[in-house]
Amino acid sequence: LLSMKDEPAGVVFEVLAPSMRHWESLQPKLVSAIENIRARFPDIDIAVVSHGAEQFALTSDNESRFPQLHKGIREFGSQGIDVHVCETFASWSDVSADAFPDYVDVSSSGPAQINDYVALGYVLIDDFAF
């Protein structure tokens, strides 16, 4: 991505991990990757789609358990980075869309959200998937 001559329409990061705790190790890597991308393409659109068990760290009830994560996700919003979670996967665990704070977008399907971004010309970064 960083060696591309022309700026793509955007970048979408797929986050898919087996537990909420994985966000703690993923967040610094994600922040670093975004900083590197923005250094090369300052105005590029960036989105993050979380659609595994890690997405439950982003519920309002888990903000006190993961305060740095929630702070970082709010900062993403202030930088114009959209963060999505998967309503379908959440529903399989009896977690409703309203369990997530306003700064997290609840998409009906994480994979469909990723496909929508790719269809718009975004480059998919799935290195953050397990």
N, C-alpha and C positions, 0 to 999 in steps of 0.2 A: 504494500500500500504506500509506504513512504517513498518508494522509488518510482511511483507513477509520475508520468510527465504532466498529465492533466488531472485536475481535481475531480474526483467522482461526485455524484449527486449528494452522497452522504456515506456514513458508516453506521452499521448496526452491529452491536455486540450481542451475541447470544450467550446468556449465562444459564447453565444447567448443571446443578450439583445435587448430590444425594442428601445434604443436610443444611440446616440454617447456618451452622457454624462455618461453612465454607465461605460465606460472604466476608468473614474477617480476613481470610487470606487472599481472597479475590479482589477486594476493594483497592488495596494499594497498587496491585498490578493494573487494574482497570484505570485508576487515576493516572498512573504513569503512561499507559498506552494512549489515553486521551490527550495528555499534555504533549506527547510526541507527535501525535496526529495534528493537533492544533498548531504546533510550532511550524509544521510543514504547510498545512492548509488552514489558516486562521479562521476562515468563515464557514468551514464545512459543517453540515448538519450531522449530528450524532444522536443515536438512540441506543438504549439498552433494553433488552427483552430478557427478563428472568422468568423461567417457566419450569423450574424443578423445585425440589423441596426447600432450596435456599430462599425462595420467594417469601416463605412464611416469616423470615426474619424482618421483612418489611411491613408486617402488620402493625397497626397502632398499638396493640397490646404488647408487642415486643420492642417498642422504642426504648423502654427503660433497660432492657436486656442488651440491646445493640445501639447505644446512643451515638457512637461515632459513625456507624453505618447510616443511621437516619440523618445525621447532620450532613454527611457526604451526599446523600441522595437529594436533600434539600438544596445543597450547593450546586449539584448537577442542574437542577431546575433553574436556578438563577443564571446558569451558563447556557441555557437554552437546550439542555440535553434532556430528552424525554426518557423516562424510565417506565417500562410496562411490566406488568405481571399477568399471569394466565388465569382467567376466571374459571375455565374448565378444570384445570388441575386443582385449583383451590377448592372448587365445589366437590371434588372427589374426596377431599379431606374435611368436608363440612365447614369450610371457611367461606364466608360470603364476601362479595365485592366491597361491602361497606366496612369490612374489617381493616381495609387499607386506608392510609391517610390520603388527603387530597393531593399531595405531591407525588403520588404514585398512580399512574394510569392503569386501570384494570381493563385489559383487552379480553375479548371473549375467548380468544385462542392465541397463545404465545407463538406457536409455529405459523399460524396464519398471519399474525402481525409481522413476523420476520419476512414471510413471503411477500407481503405488501410492500415492505421497504425495498426488498431486492427488486421487485417489479418496477419500482421508482428509480432504479439505478444505484441504490446503495450497495456498498461492498460489505459482505457478511464476514464478520470476524467471529469464528466459533472456537477459537483457541481457549476460550473461557468455559467451554463445555467439557464435562467429564464423561 
